[in-house]
Amino acid sequence: MYNPERFLTEKLAAEVLAEFAWPAPYTLEDWQPDGIAIVFPRCTLMLSEGFEGEMAMHFLPEQTGVTDDLSVTHAIIALRELSDAASLPPPPALISDHSPGASLAKVKNGIRDLSTLVLTYLGPCLLGDFAWVAAYQELKTGHRRAP
């Protein structure tokens, strides 16, 4: 069975996250094998390493009220669908490291891309503002609430 090397550690996450200006202080907690929790005062993001160094980040269900983990990627897709395109920032430049196999560089680049996306589109969530999640749930289920 093929088991590629894994690179995500609390120390590595701290090193890469320190490259960014975050809107609130945070701490890191090692929740391996699930990932590294980035704990802000009113929001926690879970950073995880998947097969061959593919990185993912999601919000905890108990904070969003969504029964499944809400990934940063799905949150951004929902915001794009729910918002006036002109009101959203333009897409940021990403590294988009799709190199084959796991590597330290691929994991670091994945953390950088996810951090860039969160700071570009989801900054209010880091401060505890999940007001858009109800509209996301409606979009996901196809049910709209009565005004």
N, C-alpha and C positions, 0 to 999 in steps of 0.2 A: 504494500500500500504506500502511496506517495504522500508524505507529510512534509510540506515545505516548511522551512524555518520561519519562526514568528519573531517579529521585531518590536512590537508595541510594549513599552514599559512605562511606568509612571515617570521615570527620569527622562525618557525620550519625549513623552508628551509635554512635560514641563519645559524642556528645551525649545521645542517648536512653538508652543503656545506663547512663550515669552517674546516671540518675534512680533506679536500683535498688540495693539492698544485696545484692551477690553473695557466695556463701559462700567464694569463693577469688579470688585476683587473676587477671586475664586480660589478654591483649594482643589487638589486632586486626591482621589481615593482609588486605590487599586482594588478593583472588583473582578480580577482575573479568575476564571477564564473568560468572563463576560466582557471585560474591557476596563477602561479607565473612566471613572466618573469625574466630570468637570463640574464642581459644585459652586454655583453662584448663590448669593443670599436668597433669591426667589426663583431659581431655576437650576435644574441639573441636566447636563447633557451627557450621554453615554457615548464614548468613543470606542470603537471596536475594530479589530483587524480580522478580515475574512480570508477566504482562500487566496493564496498567492499574493498576500499583501494588499488586497483591496480594502480600503478604509471606509467606514460608515460612521454616522453620528445620528443619534436619535434622542428625542425628549422622553422622559419617563411618563408612563400612562397616568400615574397619580397626579401629575401636574397639569396635564392637558385635558384629562377627562376622556380621552380616546382609549378604547379598550386595548387596541394594539399599540405597539411602539410606533410613534410618529417620527419618521426619519426626516432629517433636514431636507433631503431631496424632495420628498412628498410635500413637505410644508411649503417649499418654494414653488412647486408646481401649483399647489392650491392657491397661494397668494397671487400668482400670475393669472389664474383663472378668475379669482374673486375681485381683483383690483383693476382699475383703469391702467392700462399699460403705461400711459404717460406719467402716472404718479409713482411708478417704480423706478429705482435706479437702473441704469443700463447694466447689462451683464458685465461682471468684472472679468479681468484677464485671469485665467486659471492655468496651472501647469499642465493638468490633464495627463498625468503619467500613466500610460496604459502599457508599459513595458511588460514583456512576458516574465512570469515567475515573480517570486517574492524577493524584495531587497530592502535594505535600510532606506535607500533614497526614495523608493516607491512609497513606503509608509510615511516618511517625512513629507513628501509632496502631497500625499492624500490628506494628511492633517492640515497642511497649509491651504489646500483648496477648500476643504470643509470649513475651516476657520474664516476664510475670505467670504464664502457664501453666507455663513451665519452673520458675520458683521455687516455685510452688504444688505441683506434682506430681513434678518430675524433679530436684530439688535434689541427691539422692545421685549422680546421673549426672555432675554437674559435678565431683564429687570422685572419679570413676572407678568408681562402683558400677553395673555393668551386669548384676547377678545375675539380674534379671527377664527379660533378653533370651532366655534359653533357653526359658522358658515362653511368651514372645511367639512364638518360632519354631514351637513346638508348636501354639499357637493358630492361627497363620497356615496351617500345613500340615495341621492336623487330626490330627497324629500325636502321641501321648503316649509318653514314655519309660517303660520299666519301672522300678518303684521299686527 
